[in-house]
Amino acid sequence: MTLTRLAGKVALFSAIAATTMACAQAADTVQTPPQGAYVALDGGRVHAVVQGQGPDLVLIHGANGNARDFTFDLAGRMAQEFRVISFDRPGFGHSDAFGGLKSPMAQAQVLRDAAAELGVDRPILLGHSYGGAVAMAWALQAPGDVAGLTLLAPAVYPWPGELGLWYQLSSSWLGQKVVLPLVAGLAPRSAVDSSLEGVFAPNPVPEGYMDHLGYDLTLRASQLALNARQVDGLKGYVEAMSPGYPALTMPIEIIHGDQDTTVGLSFHSQRMADTLDNAQLTILPDVGHMPHHARPKDVADAIRRTYTRARSQ
């Protein structure tokens, strides 16, 4: 290789590195303000939005989301009957990363500590998608302190096969250090909107949802990188957790859309309903991965059923 070609390659890699660093720094700038307050813990702060009064209901969001997914509609809807605590999971929204936790068990412990600081007492836990695994981890850690579970399209069991090429790439060194920062800094709004439409399909994305969720929070480079690592490692964690599910006795209500292409109905919700006597599954026809937006009344009814069953126990 001639010195000229070597110098050219060095210049090219330097330019890529500089562009990547600039994109990462720009994409980690957050303008969407916190809606709630911070709970200070050892290792960082957890952001929580608390609304209403009554029995405690804790909401745990899914992959690459934040508490605003719930404050768009569901939290306010349920605040008429419950004290609703919508958490940003560690590293998402306005919560600190606590070292970049991959395990649902570790995330659940942080949220449990934050809930204790807020005086949460035997809550109903609601977990959506990846948040379903965190809710199950919480229940496994403290079964006597959880009144019941409401799970929305939960990812709670190991699934056949492997994740797609995108997650394999995004969780790799190249994806973490180069691809995701570039995506975060350069992806057009239209590409983000198109991806969101795929998650909601076949249901429409509610008007104003993306702006409420926070475009800058969702496309933040550090959050994208943490999300990729968490999703890539989830299968092994739920494989280790799932043998403990049959020991749980609290009421479990599950809501899953029959058109969900993100989390397989048969691999997760149907398996839980077939395995656990205390789990009741409601399948919503023509609903995708976001039932709390497509059919919020059905989700609210499921929460009420969980609470009623918990009181009867």
C-alpha positions as CSV (number, residue, x, y, z in Angstrom):
1,M,0.0,0.0,0.0
2,T,1.4,3.4,-1.0
3,L,1.8,6.2,1.5
4,T,-0.8,8.2,-0.5
5,R,-3.4,5.4,-0.3
6,L,-2.7,4.9,3.4
7,A,-3.1,8.6,4.1
8,G,-6.3,8.5,2.2
9,K,-7.7,5.6,4.3
10,V,-6.6,7.3,7.5
11,A,-8.4,10.5,6.4
12,L,-11.5,8.6,5.5
13,F,-11.6,6.8,8.9
14,S,-10.9,10.0,10.7
15,A,-13.8,11.7,8.9
16,I,-16.1,8.8,9.7
17,A,-15.1,8.9,13.3
18,A,-15.6,12.7,13.5
19,T,-19.0,12.5,11.8
20,T,-20.0,9.6,14.1
21,M,-19.0,11.5,17.3
22,A,-20.7,14.7,16.1
23,C,-23.9,12.7,15.4
24,A,-23.8,11.0,18.7
25,Q,-23.3,14.2,20.6
26,A,-26.1,16.0,18.7
27,A,-28.5,13.1,19.0
28,D,-28.1,13.0,22.8
29,T,-29.3,16.5,23.2
30,V,-32.7,16.4,24.8
31,Q,-35.3,19.2,24.6
32,T,-38.4,17.3,25.6
33,P,-38.9,18.2,29.3
34,P,-39.7,15.8,32.1
35,Q,-43.3,15.6,33.0
36,G,-42.8,14.3,36.5
37,A,-40.2,14.3,39.3
38,Y,-36.9,12.5,40.0
39,V,-36.4,9.8,42.6
40,A,-32.8,9.9,43.8
41,L,-31.2,6.4,44.4
42,D,-27.7,5.1,44.8
43,G,-26.3,5.2,41.3
44,G,-28.6,7.7,39.7
45,R,-32.1,9.1,39.4
46,V,-35.4,7.6,38.2
47,H,-37.9,9.8,36.5
48,A,-41.5,9.1,37.6
49,V,-44.8,10.7,36.6
50,V,-47.4,10.4,39.4
51,Q,-51.1,11.1,38.7
52,G,-54.3,10.6,40.7
53,Q,-55.1,9.0,44.0
54,G,-56.1,5.5,45.1
55,P,-54.6,2.0,44.9
56,D,-51.2,2.0,43.3
57,L,-50.8,1.2,39.6
58,V,-47.3,1.1,38.2
59,L,-46.8,1.4,34.4
60,I,-43.6,0.0,32.8
61,H,-43.0,0.9,29.1
62,G,-41.6,-1.2,26.3
63,A,-38.5,-1.1,24.2
64,N,-37.1,2.2,23.2
65,G,-40.0,4.0,24.8
66,N,-40.6,6.2,27.9
67,A,-43.3,7.1,30.4
68,R,-44.9,9.5,27.8
69,D,-46.2,6.4,26.0
70,F,-48.6,6.1,28.9
71,T,-49.2,9.7,29.7
72,F,-50.5,10.2,26.1
73,D,-53.8,8.5,27.2
74,L,-53.7,5.5,29.6
75,A,-52.2,7.1,32.7
76,G,-54.7,10.0,32.7
77,R,-57.6,7.6,32.0
78,M,-56.7,5.4,35.0
79,A,-55.8,8.3,37.3
80,Q,-59.5,8.7,38.0
81,E,-59.4,5.4,40.0
82,F,-55.7,4.8,40.9
83,R,-52.6,6.5,41.9
84,V,-50.7,5.9,38.6
85,I,-46.9,5.9,38.6
86,S,-45.4,5.9,35.1
87,F,-41.7,5.2,35.2
88,D,-39.0,5.8,32.7
89,R,-37.0,2.6,32.8
90,P,-33.3,3.1,33.6
91,G,-31.5,4.7,30.6
92,F,-34.7,5.7,28.9
93,G,-36.6,8.9,28.9
94,H,-35.3,11.1,31.7
95,S,-34.0,8.3,34.0
96,D,-30.3,7.7,34.5
97,A,-28.8,4.6,33.0
98,F,-27.4,3.1,36.2
99,G,-24.5,1.7,34.3
100,G,-26.6,0.4,31.3
101,L,-28.7,-2.4,32.8
102,K,-29.4,-5.3,30.4
103,S,-31.2,-7.6,32.8
104,P,-34.9,-7.2,33.4
105,M,-34.2,-8.3,37.0
106,A,-31.7,-5.5,37.5
107,Q,-34.1,-3.0,36.0
108,A,-36.9,-4.2,38.2
109,Q,-34.8,-3.8,41.3
110,V,-34.1,-0.1,40.4
111,L,-37.8,0.5,39.8
112,R,-38.7,-1.3,43.0
113,D,-36.3,0.9,44.9
114,A,-37.8,4.0,43.3
115,A,-41.3,2.8,44.1
116,A,-40.4,2.3,47.7
117,E,-39.2,5.9,47.9
118,L,-42.6,7.0,46.6
119,G,-44.4,4.9,49.2
120,V,-45.9,2.5,46.6
121,D,-47.9,-0.2,48.4
122,R,-48.7,-3.6,46.8
123,P,-49.2,-2.2,43.3
124,I,-50.9,-3.5,40.2
125,L,-48.0,-3.8,37.7
126,L,-48.6,-3.1,34.1
127,G,-45.9,-4.0,31.6
128,H,-46.0,-3.5,27.9
129,S,-43.8,-5.6,25.5
130,Y,-40.3,-5.5,26.9
131,G,-41.8,-3.9,30.0
132,G,-43.7,-7.1,30.5
133,A,-40.5,-8.9,31.2
134,V,-39.5,-6.2,33.8
135,A,-42.9,-6.5,35.4
136,M,-42.5,-10.3,35.7
137,A,-39.0,-9.8,37.1
138,W,-40.5,-7.5,39.8
139,A,-43.1,-10.1,40.6
140,L,-40.5,-12.8,40.9
141,Q,-38.4,-10.7,43.2
142,A,-41.2,-9.7,45.5
143,P,-44.3,-11.8,44.9
144,G,-45.9,-10.9,48.2
145,D,-45.6,-7.2,47.5
146,V,-47.4,-7.3,44.1
147,A,-51.2,-7.3,44.0
148,G,-51.5,-8.3,40.4
149,L,-50.2,-8.1,36.9
150,T,-51.7,-6.6,33.7
151,L,-49.5,-7.5,30.7
152,L,-49.9,-5.9,27.3
153,A,-48.3,-7.9,24.4
154,P,-45.6,-9.1,26.8
155,A,-42.2,-10.5,25.8
156,V,-41.9,-13.1,28.6
157,Y,-40.7,-16.4,27.2
158,P,-37.9,-17.5,24.9
159,W,-38.9,-17.6,21.3
160,P,-37.8,-19.9,18.4
161,G,-35.1,-18.6,16.1
162,E,-33.0,-15.5,16.4
163,L,-33.6,-11.8,16.1
164,G,-33.4,-10.2,12.7
165,L,-30.3,-8.8,11.1
166,W,-31.0,-5.3,12.4
167,Y,-30.7,-6.3,16.1
168,Q,-27.7,-8.4,15.4
169,L,-26.0,-5.5,13.8
170,S,-27.1,-2.8,16.2
171,S,-25.9,-4.8,19.2
172,S,-22.5,-5.4,17.7
173,W,-19.5,-3.1,18.2
174,L,-20.0,-1.7,14.7
175,G,-23.6,-1.0,15.4
176,Q,-23.0,0.5,18.8
177,K,-20.1,2.7,17.9
178,V,-20.9,3.7,14.3
179,V,-24.3,2.7,12.9
180,L,-26.6,3.8,15.7
181,P,-25.0,7.2,16.3
182,L,-25.3,7.8,12.5
183,V,-28.9,6.7,12.5
184,A,-29.6,8.9,15.6
185,G,-28.0,11.9,14.1
186,L,-29.0,11.6,10.4
187,A,-32.3,9.6,10.2
188,P,-35.1,11.8,8.7
189,R,-38.3,12.3,10.5
190,S,-40.1,10.4,7.8
191,A,-38.1,7.2,8.5
192,V,-39.0,7.4,12.2
193,D,-42.6,7.9,11.4
194,S,-42.6,5.0,9.0
195,S,-41.0,2.7,11.6
196,L,-43.6,3.8,14.1
197,E,-46.4,3.0,11.7
198,G,-45.1,-0.5,11.4
199,V,-45.2,-1.0,15.2
200,F,-48.8,0.2,15.4
201,A,-50.0,-1.6,12.3
202,P,-52.7,-2.4,11.4
203,N,-53.9,0.4,13.7
204,P,-53.2,4.0,12.9
205,V,-50.7,6.0,15.0
206,P,-52.7,8.5,17.1
207,E,-52.4,12.1,16.0
208,G,-49.7,13.9,17.9
209,Y,-48.3,10.7,19.5
210,M,-44.7,11.1,18.2
211,D,-44.5,14.7,19.3
212,H,-45.8,13.7,22.7
213,L,-43.4,10.8,23.1
214,G,-40.5,13.0,22.2
215,Y,-38.7,12.7,18.9
216,D,-35.4,13.6,20.6
217,L,-35.9,11.1,23.5
218,T,-36.7,8.3,21.1
219,L,-33.9,8.9,18.7
220,R,-31.2,9.6,21.3
221,A,-28.0,7.7,20.4
222,S,-27.3,6.4,24.0
223,Q,-30.9,5.1,24.3
224,L,-30.8,3.4,20.9
225,A,-27.6,1.6,21.9
226,L,-28.9,0.5,25.3
227,N,-32.2,-0.7,23.8
228,A,-30.3,-2.8,21.2
229,R,-28.2,-4.5,23.9
230,Q,-31.3,-5.1,26.0
231,V,-33.4,-6.6,23.2
232,D,-30.5,-8.7,22.0
233,G,-30.0,-10.2,25.4
234,L,-33.7,-10.6,26.4
235,K,-34.2,-14.2,25.1
236,G,-31.6,-15.6,27.6
237,Y,-33.0,-13.6,30.5
238,V,-36.6,-14.7,30.0
239,E,-35.4,-18.3,29.5
240,A,-33.9,-18.1,33.0
241,M,-36.9,-16.3,34.5
242,S,-39.8,-18.3,33.0
243,P,-39.4,-21.5,35.1
244,G,-40.3,-19.4,38.2
245,Y,-43.6,-18.1,36.7
246,P,-45.7,-21.1,37.9
247,A,-44.9,-20.2,41.6
248,L,-46.6,-16.8,41.2
249,T,-50.1,-16.8,42.6
250,M,-51.3,-13.2,42.0
251,P,-53.9,-12.5,39.3
252,I,-52.6,-12.0,35.8
253,E,-54.6,-10.4,33.0
254,I,-53.0,-10.4,29.5
255,I,-54.1,-8.4,26.5
256,H,-52.6,-9.2,23.1
257,G,-53.7,-8.2,19.6
258,D,-54.1,-11.0,17.0
259,Q,-52.3,-8.9,14.4
260,D,-49.2,-8.2,16.5
261,T,-46.0,-8.9,14.4
262,T,-43.6,-7.5,17.0
263,V,-44.2,-10.0,19.9
264,G,-45.6,-13.3,18.9
265,L,-49.0,-14.0,20.5
266,S,-48.5,-17.8,20.6
267,F,-45.0,-17.7,21.9
268,H,-45.7,-15.4,24.8
269,S,-49.2,-14.6,25.9
270,Q,-50.9,-17.8,24.8
271,R,-48.1,-19.9,26.4
272,M,-48.6,-18.1,29.7
273,A,-52.3,-18.5,29.6
274,D,-51.9,-22.2,28.8
275,T,-49.3,-22.7,31.6
276,L,-50.6,-20.6,34.5
277,D,-54.0,-21.1,36.0
278,N,-54.0,-17.6,37.4
279,A,-53.4,-16.0,33.9
280,Q,-56.4,-14.9,31.8
281,L,-55.8,-13.9,28.2
282,T,-57.9,-11.5,26.2
283,I,-57.1,-11.6,22.4
284,L,-58.1,-8.4,20.6
285,P,-59.1,-8.9,16.9
286,D,-57.5,-6.6,14.4
287,V,-55.1,-5.1,16.9
288,G,-51.3,-4.8,16.6
289,H,-48.6,-4.3,19.1
290,M,-50.0,-1.2,20.9
291,P,-53.4,-2.2,22.4
292,H,-53.3,0.6,25.0
293,H,-53.6,3.0,22.1
294,A,-55.8,1.0,19.7
295,R,-58.2,-0.3,22.4
296,P,-57.6,1.7,25.6
297,K,-61.0,0.9,27.1
298,D,-60.3,-2.8,26.9
299,V,-56.9,-2.3,28.6
300,A,-58.6,-0.2,31.3
301,D,-61.1,-3.0,31.9
302,A,-58.3,-5.5,32.1
303,I,-56.6,-3.3,34.8
304,R,-59.9,-3.2,36.7
305,R,-60.3,-6.9,36.5
306,T,-56.8,-7.4,37.9
307,Y,-57.6,-5.1,40.8
308,T,-61.0,-6.8,41.5
309,R,-59.4,-10.3,41.4
310,A,-56.6,-9.1,43.7
311,R,-59.1,-7.8,46.2
312,S,-61.0,-11.0,46.2
313,Q,-57.8,-12.9,47.0
